[in-house]
């Protein structure tokens, strides 16, 4: 397949991955001159109606999603006997590879990636899509810590009835499979939450909670065993973070988080309250089961043995405690200042079981990087086993190392500069042989030692008269955002409306809440811009819209828009249609402005019909 050009647009350059049902190629989009990823259904499955259905289901799922933490879908089709999906190409490694390389992540890094994954899941759930295969292998993380959720290959609509597909792909994911999926039951939001909990467990501990010789034995453990608390594996982990994992991975879906946002809220809170108990599961008392007469005598014997055992434990434990002097219950806080963080953690553990927690990293000319500057409580005070000693650690002197920006986008480059405690200098667009929108030169060069706060100049491949940085539109009023886009002379702007959800806090009318491309990305005025605005009501004007159109394939995406003015369209309808001739597309539309407007029907992203419709006053 290498060198093949699909649909006259996508040149397959190299194989970069293979999964249960598809191969993924790094490809080049010839019309747009950019690198993409193309997922192609494997040959052995092209004649299998179930696999083709699942492949099209993924296309349907990802086309409905647009979020910075989800690998975007650009196109879907069939050519040269291949079913394919064109996806965003993301530089980076899988979260699984990162965990295996590092042996687990720090709590701060784990929370950062988990929150990004939960943002992605929240967006998918709001669109009615359950991922059903959340695992570290399906998360790509770039070198700046940006995470993107991928592979909606077994995703389903919330309202659908698809159950777990008992194929190799799902068995390969059995380490993260929820109990209800293991039983073949319908997956739901809490199923994704369970898999998210297992993924977070692996990020924190470096391993999955359940292992076995066969996928079936692992699935049985998910059904019958509670996962061990991460704190029992690594006592240095924050208590609240361990509780969050246990709650998310509860066997009973009713005891888990009921939304990705709820879990994300607790994760953020855990950074501020590491020893908090806000995520502890409060189980309801369960009625005692009736005992069978046949086991009555055996149960009495068992209870007697348990009672005697408990009595013996309490006797010796109580005696030990009574004989112990009060001074034996406490330990002197050890001196950690001037030790490296690694030395301090080991020393504190040996000298009374204390836990070291980093409060901050600060520059210092007196202490080398990684050496503890101060501690609370101070050395010599009394404490007990398990107490936390907060420390401030030196980050070294005021020097900074210039990061390597080559190949990064403007937005990612600026993030790297900021993370290095440096400042953006001059940004120059210049024609070059490198991909458009990427940094190809910088000053100072990479790995140069400079002073914190110094400027870094960057050169970006592009036309200085045509390329520019995508402006910030989020939190602006729609009218102001459109003025900015008009000044930049964008060729096509698509507006979507989002109504507030029940129980949600009051929203400001006409505020932009989503944008694509994201702010800071290098674009041209030929780039398509999509924005979503918050609306409290649709409008008093309306019309009945009806089209009939031939649909060549099942699950073909269709969209109807209203042309507000040159290059600006308002989305009235989005959906998918089954294969067939003269399939109906009909609905009632409400808009803010009355009069005659061009109303446009798109099929698979291509305009196929345009008609003028009069939108008349319908009342509020």
N, C-alpha and C positions, 0 to 999 in steps of 0.2 A: 504493500500500500504506500510505502514511502515514495514521494514524488507525485502521487495521484492528486488531481485537482477536482474536488467535489463541487458540484453546482456551478462550475466555472469561477469559483471564488476562493475556495479554501484549499491551499496547497499543504499536503501532509509532509512535514519535515522529519519528524523522529517519533518513535514510540516512547512514551514517558511513563506508562503505567498500564496495568491490566487488572481487571476485577472479575467478579463472578460471572458477569454477563456481557461485559464490554471491554474494549481496548481504548486507551486514551492516547491521542497523538498531540504533540506540539505542532501547530500549524501556523500558516501565515495567511491573513485575510488580504487578498490582493486589492480589492476596491478601496478598503480603508487603511491599507498599509500598516497593519498592526498584528502582533502575535496573539493567537488565540489557542484554545484547547478544543479538540474535536473528539467527542466520545462516539465510538462506532460499535454497534451491536455485533457480537462475535458471529462468525459464519455458521457455527453449529446451532445457533439459536434463531436464525432468520426464518426458518420454516416452522418454528414452534410458536403457535398463536399466543401461548401464555407469556413467553418471554417478550414477544413483540408488543403485547399489551402492556407489560410492565415498563418496557422501554419508553413507550408513548406516554405512559402515566408519569414517568419522571419528567419528560418534556413538558407535559401539562403543568406539573407541580412547579418546576423552576421558572417557567415563563411567567407564572403568576407572582413571582417573588422578586423584589428589588430592595436589597439591603446591603449596607457596607460590610456586614459580616457573613454574607452568603455569596458563594461563587455565582456570578451572574450568568444568565443564559441569553445569548444573542439571537440564535436561530435554531430551527429544527427542520429536518427534511429527509428525503429519500433520493438517492442518486447512485447510479452504477450498481444497483442491487444492494446498496448499503443504507441502513437506517442510521442517522447521525444527529447529534446535538452539538451545537457550537457554544462553547462556554468561555468565560473569562479565564485567561491564563494567569496563574498566580505563582510568583517566585517564592520558594520556601520549602520547608520540609513538613511532613505530617507530625501532628502532636505525638503520635505513637513513637516515631523516631526520636523526637526530642526527649520524651520520657526515658526511653531506653538509653539514650546518649548520656543524659544527666543523672539517671537513677532516681528520678522524681524531681519535682519543682519546688521552689520555695513557696510558702503560703501566699505571699504577695503576688508572685507570678501566676500561681494556680488560680487565685481569685480573679486576676485580670483576664486570663484566658476564659475561665468559666463564665464570667460576666458577658464577655463578647459572644460566647456560644449561646447563652441564655437570651441575649438581645436578638440573635438570629432566630432562635426557636420561638420567641415571643412574636416576632413578625410573621413567621410561618403559621403559627397557631391562629393569629388574628385573621390570616387569609384562609383559614380552614384547612391547613395542611399539617398532618402529623408526619414527622420525619421517619420514625420507626427503626432507624439504624444509627442512632447517635453513638459514636465511639471515637477514640483518638485517631484511628486510621482515616476517618472522614473529616478531619480538621487540618487545614493547612496553615502554618504559622510562618510569617516572614521574619527576617532577622531583626525587625524592629518590634516584634511582639504582636503584630496585627494578626488576628485569627479569622479565618473564613470557613464556614461550614459547607461541606460539599456532599455530593452523592445522595440525592433524593430518589435513588433507584427503587426503593420499596415504599416510598411515601404514599399516603392516601389522603383523600379528602375526609374531613371530620365527619361529614354526613354519609360517607360511603360505608360499605359493609365488608370491605376486603379484610381478610384475616392473614395471619402470618403465613408466608409462603415457605413451605418445608423443603427448601432447596439448599444447595451448598453455600450460597451467599449468606443466608440467615444463620446456618450452623457455624459459619466462620465468625459470626458476631455474637456467639452464645455467651461469651464472657460478660456482655453488657445487656443481655436480653431480660426484659421484665418478666416476672412470674406469669402474668396474664398472657403474654406473647408465647412463653414456653408451653403454656397449656393450649395454644391455638386459638385463644380468644381474641376479640377485637381490640386493637390498640387504641389508646386515647392520649390526651395531653399528659396524664400522669405516667404513662408508659415512657414517654420521652424524658420526663423528670427522673424516673428511676435510672435510665441509662446515663443521664447526666450525672447522677449521684455516683454511679460506679466509675464513670470517667474521672470525676473529681477525686475519688478515692485513689485511683491509679496515679493521678498527678501528684498527690500528696505523699503517697507511700512508695511509689515506684513499681507497684505490682497490682494485679487484679485480686479481688477478695477470694474468688473461688477458682480452683484449678482441678483438673481431673484427667483421666486417661482418654476419655471420649467426650464428645459434645453432649451426649445424653446425660452422662454423670454430672457434668457442670450444670446443665439445665435443671437437674433434680435438686442441686444445692440451691439454686436461685428460688426454687419452689418451696424448699423445706427448711432452709437455714437462714438465720439473720446474719447480715454481714458483720464482721468484727469492727468495732469503732476504730477509726484511724489512730486515735490517741493511744489505743492499746498496742499498736504496731510501732508508733513513734511518739513517745511521751512528751517530746518537745513541741508538738503541734498545738496550736490554740484550741482550747476546749470547745469554744463556740463553733469553730470550723468543723471539728470532728462531729459535733451534734448535727450540723447541717447535712453532712453526708449521710448519717444514719437516718435522719428524717426523710431525705429525698429517696433513699433506697429501702424504705419500709416495704415489707411484703404486702401489706394492706394499702391499696391505692388511696383509700380514704384518709390515711395518716400521712401521706406525702404532701408536698406543696401542690397546690391546685393550679398554679400558673408559674411560668418562667419568671415573671416579674416579681412574684413573692419570694422565690428562691434567690433571685439577684439582690433583692432588698436586704435579706438576711446576710448574704455574703459581704456586702458593703459594710453592714453593721458589724460583722465579725472583725473587720480590720480595726474598728474603734473600740470594740468590747471583746478582746480575745478570750476572756474568761467568763463571758456572759452565758446565761442559761436560757436565752430567749428561744432557742431552736429545739429545746428538749421536747420529745413527744410526750404528751399527756394522754395515756391510753385510758379508755373507759373500762370500768370493772366488768369482767365478763362473767356470766352466770356459770356456776359450777356444774359440770356435766354429771348426769346421774351415773352412779356406779353399778356395774353388773354384779349380780349376786355371786356368779361363778368366781369372781376375783376378790370377793370380800375378805377372805382369810389372808390371801397373799398381800392385799393392800394394808391390812392391819400390821402384818409383819414388817412390811416395808416402812410404814410410818414409825413403827417402834425403833427400827434401826436408824432412821433419819433423826428421830428425837434423841436417841442415845448419842449419836455422832455429834449433834449440835450441842448437847450438854457437855460432852468432853471438850469440844472446841472452846465453848464459853468458859469452862472451868479453868483450863490452862491459860487461855487468853486473859481472863480476869486476874488470875494469880500473877501472871507476868506483869500486867499493868500495875497491880497493887504493889508489887515488889520493886518496881522501877522508880528511881528517884525523879522528882520533877525536873531536875536539871538535865536528865537524860532525854527528855522530850524535845529539847531545843538544840540547835546547832548555831555556832558562830558564823556569820556571813563572811565568806572568804574575800580576800583582796583580789580583784580582777583587773584593776587599773595597771597599765603597762604590759598586760598580756595580750597576745593576739586573740581574736575572737574564737578561733578554733581551740586554742589552749584554754581559754576561759571556760568554754562550754564543758570541756572534759574535766577541768579542775573543779568547777562548781558541782558537777554531778558526783564526783568522788567525795567532795567535802560537804556532804549533807543532803545530796539529792536536789540541789537548787536548779532552777531552770533559768537560762539566760535569754533575755529578750532585748533585741536591738531597738532602742527608742529613736535613734537618728544617726546619720553619718554627717560629719562636718569637716571642713578643711582644717588642716593644722600644720604649722611649720615645725612643731616640737615632736610630733608623733608620726611614725610611718603609717602608711595606709594599712587598715585592718587591725590597728592596735587600739585598745580601749582607753578612752580619755577620762571618763567618769562613770560612776555607778550609783544606783539607788536601790536598796538601802546601802549605806557605806559599810566598809569592812569592819568587823568587830561586833556589829549589832546582832541580836538574837533573832533566829528565825526557825521555821520548821520545814521538814522535808516537803518539796514541791513548791515552795515559795518562789516567786519570780524576782530576779534581779534585773532591773532595767539598766542598760548600758548605752553610752554614746561612743561611737567608734570613729576613728580618724579616717577621712577619705584622702589623706595625704596633703601635700601643699596646694597652692592655688593654681597649679598647672592643669592644663587640659590637653587631651590628645585629639587631634583633628580626625573625624571619622572618614571612612572611604565612602564617597557619594556616587561613584561611577555606576551608571545604569539605573539609578533611582529616579523616580518621578519627582517633580518639584515638591509636592506635598510630603512625600516620604523623606526627601532630602532635608527639608526644613525641620521635620520631626527629629531626624538624626542630629542636626546641628543643635537643636534645643536640648536634647538629651545629653549632649556633651558639654552643656553649660556654655555654649558659644552663641553668637548672634549672626543672623542673616546679613550678609553684605550686599554687594551689587548682583543683580540677576540679569544675565545677558542671553538673549536668544540669538543663535547663530546657526546657519546652515552647516550640516556635517553629514558624514556617512553613517552616523549612528541613528537608532530608532527615534522617531519624532517624539518630543516630550520627555526625553531622558537626559540626565546630567552626564556630560562627557568630559568636563574639565572643571577643576576647582583650584582655588588659591586661598590659604596655604594647601599644599599637597596632603594626601592621607598620611596619618601617623606622625605628623609634625607636632612637636611639643610647643604649646602656646599658653598664654595666660587666659584664665576663664574670663568670658565676656568679649574676647576678640571676635572680629568679624570674619566670615568665610564667604568669599565671592564664588558664584557658580555660573557655569555656562550650560545652556540647555539647547539641545538639537531642535532646530525649527526655523521658521521664517520670522524675523523680527517684526515684520509688518502684518503677520497673519496669526501667529501664536500668542496666546496670553493665558494668564492664570484664571481658572474658573472662579467667579466671585461667590461670596457667601450670600445665600438667599434665605436660609433657614432663619426663622424668627422675624423676618421682614413681612410687611403687609404685601398682599398679592400685587396691588397697584405699583408699589415701589419696586418689587422684584421684576415686574414686567418692564418697567422703565430702564432698569439696569440691563436687562437682556436686549431691549430694543437699542440701547446705546451701543451694545457690542454687536448688533446686527446678526443675531443668531437666526439661522434659516428655518428652524422648526422647534417650536415650544409646545409641549403637551401638558395640559393641566388636569389633575385628578382631584376630586373632592372627597373628603372624609368626614363623616358625621360623627359627633361625639358618642361614645359608648355609654350605656346606662350606668349611672353611678360614678362616672368619671368626673374629675374636677372641671369647673367652668373653663371653656376654651375661648380664646380671643378670635373673633370672627375674621376670616380671610387671612389668617397667619400661615405662612409657609412652614410646614412641619417636616417635609422630606424633599431632597433634591438629588438629581443625578444628571451629570457627573458631580462628584463631591467637590466641595470648595478646595482650591489649591491645586487641582489637577490641571495639567496643561491641555488646552483645548483650542479649537479654531471655531470661527463663526459658522462652520458647516456642521459642527457637532449637534446631535439631537439632545435637547434639554427636556427633562421630565421633572415636574414639581407637583407636590401634593399639598393642598391647602385645607385648613380646618373650616368646616361650614356648620353653622347651627341650623339653617334651613336652606333648601335647594333654591327656591324662588317662586314667584307667583305666575310665571308664564310657562306654558306647556304645549305639548303636541304629542299625538300618537305617531310613532315611527315604525315603519314596516318595510322590510326588504325580503326578497327571496333570492337565494344564491346557491349555485352548485358547489358542493364541498367534496373535494377529491379523496380525503382521508378522514378516518375517525379522529376525534379529539383535536380538530383543527381550531386554533385560536382565531376569534373574530373580535373586532372592536368597531364601535360607531362613535364618531366625534362630531362636534359642531364647530365650524370655523368662525371664531370670534372676530378675527382680523387677520391680515396677512401674516402667515407663519405661526399663528397662535391658535391652538385647537383645545376644546374642552371635551374630555371623555364623558360620553353619555352611557355607554354600555360596554362591558367586556365579558367574554365567555368563550366556551368551546362548543363545537357542533360535531355531530356524527357524520360519517360519509353519506352522501345522497344528493339527488338532484333537487333543485329548488327548495332547499331547506329554509324554513321561515326564521327571520330575525325580527321580532316585534316586541315593543315595550312602550310605556308612557314616560316621557321625559319632562322634567321640570328644570327651568333655567331662570337666571336673574333678569334677563333682558328679553323684551319682546321684539317681534319683527321677523323678517325672512332671512334665513341663514342657510348657507351650504351645509348639508349634513352628509358625512362621508362614511362609507363602509370599507373597512380593511379586513382582508383575509390573509392570515399568515404574514401580517405586517405590510402587505401590498394593497394599495387602493384599488378597489374593483368597482365601486359604484359611488356616484355623487349626485345628490338631488337637492333642490331648494325646498325647504319646509317653513311654513309660517307658524311661529310660536306665539300663541294668543294668551290673553290674561285669563287665568283660572281662579284667581283669588288665593288668599293665604289659608 
